[in-house]
């Protein structure tokens, strides 16, 4: 398949994610978008490289595409924004089956349609390893934009769901495939391969004045909460670790510590929020009514710098380090 033929196939797949505001999409030298006059633009870029962030053996091509876009959409959600368009720079390793590429785009497009995000274009190049570098542009009202820097001492810190399921899915997909027969394995694999960005939740939090700061948990709370606290110039105490049932079951089968998976595993793409404590109970009740699940408290912000457990023990930053390539 030639490059022009491949782009033509991709254009046909992505066409279903092209709303009216996308004036010029795939096929020209650049995309043309009609922005909203009353919103600010938020822009994020993330890259996934085969052998570092995913392996083709661990998941179907469509799931690779889904996961790559979900990573970016989660960053948009953490700003309280909604996505409007994405561009994809695809690097293709020699010998890559064109069918794999098209399935990858089908996975991205399905999530883009569900998220109301246009795939506006990108680039395709030949490279030693397959990778996807995605840029997503979102929009948010100025009053609804949430940053990492707004947390205050005494604020309650919470997450939008239990943690560690994605790490459990990695264990089943790569490390211990024989555990696929466990009842919890399907939930773990789903969390690992097709995580759901919390876009509706992020926009909902953005509309609340009682939500002071927000970020997504892509590298694990042991690392990301430290980033949130540092950006706000405060510290934090973790006194509860909500572990996903799938993580608890798979970790037990592996002889691993489920709480460490929840703290360090990353890629759950839940949102971490700092909420004015006086409003937390009311906000959590409304969250439950709106989304049908719990807003889970994990701790509180302090004046003292650093992140520690309630026992006083420091929380080691053991999430993924992109430069060191280790946890």
C-alpha positions in Angstrom: 0.0 0.0 0.0 1.4 3.4 -0.9 1.4 6.4 1.4 -1.4 8.1 -0.5 -3.5 5.0 -0.5 -3.0 4.6 3.2 -3.9 8.2 3.9 -7.0 7.7 1.8 -8.1 4.7 3.8 -7.4 6.6 7.1 -9.3 9.6 5.8 -12.3 7.4 5.1 -12.1 5.9 8.6 -11.7 9.2 10.4 -14.4 11.0 8.4 -17.1 9.9 10.9 -15.3 12.0 13.5 -15.5 15.3 11.6 -18.1 17.8 12.9 -19.1 21.0 11.1 -16.5 23.1 13.0 -13.8 21.2 11.2 -13.7 23.2 8.0 -10.7 21.4 6.4 -9.5 18.0 7.6 -7.3 15.2 6.5 -5.8 15.6 3.0 -4.7 19.3 3.0 -1.5 20.8 4.3 -3.1 21.8 7.6 -6.5 21.4 9.3 -8.8 24.4 9.6 -11.0 24.7 12.7 -13.6 27.3 13.7 -13.0 28.0 17.4 -15.6 29.1 19.9 -15.4 32.8 20.9 -16.3 32.2 24.5 -13.9 29.4 25.4 -10.1 29.1 25.9 -8.2 26.4 24.0 -6.2 23.8 25.9 -3.6 21.7 24.1 -1.9 18.5 25.1 0.5 16.1 23.4 1.4 12.5 24.3 3.4 9.8 22.6 3.2 6.0 22.8 6.1 4.0 21.5 6.0 0.2 20.9 8.2 -1.6 23.3 8.0 1.3 25.9 4.3 2.1 26.3 2.7 -0.9 24.5 3.4 -4.1 22.7 1.4 -5.4 19.8 1.5 -8.9 21.4 -0.3 -7.5 24.5 -3.3 -6.0 22.8 -5.1 -5.7 19.4 -4.3 -2.8 17.1 -7.7 -1.2 17.8 -6.9 -1.2 21.5 -3.5 0.4 20.9 -5.3 3.3 19.0 -8.0 3.6 21.7 -5.4 3.7 24.5 -3.2 6.2 22.7 -6.1 8.7 22.3 -7.4 8.0 25.8 -4.1 9.1 27.3 -4.5 12.5 25.7 -8.2 12.8 26.4 -7.5 12.2 30.0 -5.3 15.2 30.1 -8.0 17.3 28.6 -10.5 16.0 31.2 -8.1 17.0 33.9 -8.3 20.7 32.8 -12.1 20.6 33.0 -12.2 20.9 29.2 -13.9 19.1 26.4 -11.9 17.8 23.4 -12.6 19.3 20.0 -9.9 17.9 17.6 -6.9 15.6 17.5 -3.9 15.2 15.1 -1.9 12.0 15.0 1.7 11.6 14.0 2.2 7.9 13.2 5.6 6.3 12.9 5.6 2.9 11.2 8.2 0.3 11.7 9.3 -1.6 8.5 7.1 -4.6 7.8 4.0 -3.3 9.6 0.8 -4.7 8.1 -1.4 -2.0 6.7 -4.3 -3.8 8.2 -2.8 -3.2 11.7 -2.6 0.5 11.0 -6.2 0.8 9.8 -7.5 -1.2 12.8 -5.4 1.1 15.0 -7.2 4.1 13.5 -10.6 2.4 13.8 -9.9 2.1 17.6 -9.0 5.8 17.8 -11.9 6.8 15.7 -14.4 4.9 17.8 -13.2 6.7 20.9 -13.1 10.0 19.1 -16.7 9.7 18.0 -17.8 8.7 21.6 -15.8 11.7 22.9 -17.0 14.2 20.2 -13.4 14.8 19.1 -12.5 15.3 15.5 -9.5 13.5 14.0 -8.3 16.4 11.9 -5.0 15.1 10.4 -1.4 14.3 11.2 1.6 12.7 9.6 2.9 9.3 8.7 6.6 8.5 8.6 8.8 5.4 8.4 10.8 4.7 11.7 12.7 2.0 13.5 9.7 1.5 15.9 6.0 2.0 15.6 4.8 5.0 17.7 1.8 7.3 17.9 2.3 11.0 18.9 -1.1 12.6 19.4 -2.0 16.2 20.0 -5.5 17.0 21.2 -7.0 20.5 21.4 -9.9 21.2 23.8 -12.1 24.0 24.9 -13.0 25.2 28.3 -14.8 28.3 29.8 -12.2 30.5 31.6 -14.1 30.1 34.9 -14.1 26.2 34.5 -10.4 25.6 33.8 -8.8 23.6 36.6 -5.0 23.7 37.2 -2.7 21.7 39.4 -1.8 24.8 41.4 -5.0 25.6 43.3 -4.9 23.0 46.2 -4.9 24.6 49.7 -3.9 23.2 53.1 -6.9 21.3 54.5 -8.4 20.4 51.2 -9.8 16.9 50.8 -8.1 14.9 48.1 -10.1 12.3 46.2 -10.1 10.1 43.0 -12.8 9.3 40.6 -12.5 5.5 40.9 -10.5 2.7 42.5 -6.9 2.2 41.3 -4.6 -0.5 40.1 -6.8 -2.3 37.6 -4.6 -1.3 34.6 -1.5 -2.6 36.4 -3.4 -5.9 37.0 -4.3 -6.0 33.3 -0.6 -5.6 32.4 0.2 -8.6 34.6 -2.4 -10.7 32.8 -1.6 -9.6 29.3 2.2 -9.8 29.6 3.6 -11.2 32.8 1.1 -14.0 33.8 -1.2 -14.9 30.9 -2.3 -18.0 32.7 -4.3 -15.8 35.0 -6.7 -14.9 32.2 -9.0 -17.6 33.5 -9.6 -15.7 36.8 -13.1 -14.1 37.0 -11.5 -10.6 37.5 -9.1 -10.9 34.5 -11.6 -9.5 32.0 -12.0 -6.3 34.1 -8.3 -6.0 34.4 -7.6 -6.4 30.7 -10.3 -3.9 29.9 -8.8 -1.3 32.2 -5.4 -1.9 30.6 -6.3 -2.0 27.0 -9.3 0.3 26.7 -9.2 2.8 29.6 -12.0 5.4 29.7 -11.0 9.0 30.0 -13.1 10.8 32.6 -14.3 13.6 30.3 -17.8 14.0 31.7 -16.4 13.9 35.2 -13.7 16.5 34.4 -16.2 18.9 32.9 -18.5 18.4 35.9 -15.7 19.2 38.3 -14.8 22.2 36.2 -18.2 23.7 36.8 -17.7 23.5 40.6 -16.0 26.3 42.5 -15.3 23.9 45.4 -12.9 21.9 43.2 -9.7 23.7 43.7 -7.2 21.6 41.6 -7.2 18.6 39.4 -5.0 16.3 37.4 -5.2 12.8 35.9 -3.4 9.9 37.4 -1.4 8.6 34.5 1.8 7.7 36.4 0.3 6.6 39.7 -0.8 8.6 42.7 2.6 8.1 44.4 4.1 10.2 41.7 1.2 12.3 40.5 0.0 13.5 43.9 3.5 14.7 44.6 3.3 16.7 41.3 -0.1 18.2 42.3 1.2 19.1 45.8 4.4 20.7 44.4 2.5 22.7 41.9 0.3 24.0 44.7 3.1 24.7 47.1 1.6 22.4 49.7 2.0 18.8 51.0 -0.3 15.9 51.3 -1.2 12.9 53.5 -2.6 9.7 52.0 -4.7 7.9 54.6 -6.7 5.6 52.3 -5.8 3.7 49.1 -8.9 2.6 47.1 -7.8 -0.6 45.3 -9.8 -1.9 42.4 -11.3 -5.4 43.0 -9.5 -6.7 39.9 -6.2 -5.4 41.1 -6.7 -7.0 44.5 -7.5 -10.4 43.0 -4.7 -10.4 40.4 -2.1 -9.1 42.8 -3.0 -11.8 45.3 -2.5 -14.5 42.6 0.9 -12.9 41.7 2.0 -12.5 45.3 2.2 -8.8 44.8 1.1 -5.8 47.0 -2.2 -4.6 45.6 -1.9 -1.2 47.4 1.5 -0.6 45.7 -0.1 -1.5 42.3 -2.8 1.1 43.1 -0.2 3.8 44.1 2.4 3.1 41.5 0.9 1.2 38.6 -0.4 4.2 36.7 -2.5 4.4 33.5 -5.8 4.1 35.4 -6.6 7.6 34.1 -8.8 8.4 37.0 -8.8 12.1 38.0 -7.3 13.3 41.2 -9.2 16.3 42.7 -8.6 18.7 45.5 -11.9 19.8 47.1 -12.8 22.3 49.7 -13.4 20.1 52.7 -16.5 21.9 53.9 -18.1 21.0 50.5 -16.8 17.5 50.0 -19.7 15.5 51.4 -22.2 17.4 49.4 -20.0 17.2 46.2 -19.5 13.4 46.7 -23.3 12.9 47.1 -24.0 14.8 43.9 -21.2 12.9 42.2 -22.7 9.6 43.2 -26.2 10.7 42.0 -24.8 11.9 38.7 -22.3 9.2 37.8 -23.6 6.2 39.7 -20.3 5.5 41.6 -18.4 6.9 44.5 -15.9 9.8 44.7 -13.2 8.2 46.8 -11.4 10.2 49.4 -7.7 9.3 49.6 -6.3 12.0 52.0 -5.9 15.7 52.5 -3.5 18.6 51.8 -1.2 20.0 54.4 1.1 23.0 54.9 4.1 20.7 55.4 5.7 19.9 52.1 6.0 16.3 50.9 3.6 13.4 50.5 3.4 10.9 53.4 1.1 8.3 54.8 -1.0 8.9 57.9 1.7 7.0 59.8 4.2 9.7 58.9 6.1 7.5 56.5 7.1 9.3 53.3 5.4 8.0 50.1 8.1 6.9 47.7 7.6 8.2 44.2 7.5 4.8 42.4 5.4 5.6 39.4 6.7 5.4 35.9 9.7 7.6 35.1 9.7 8.4 31.3 13.4 9.2 31.2 14.6 6.4 33.4 12.2 3.9 31.9 11.6 2.4 35.3 9.0 2.4 38.1 
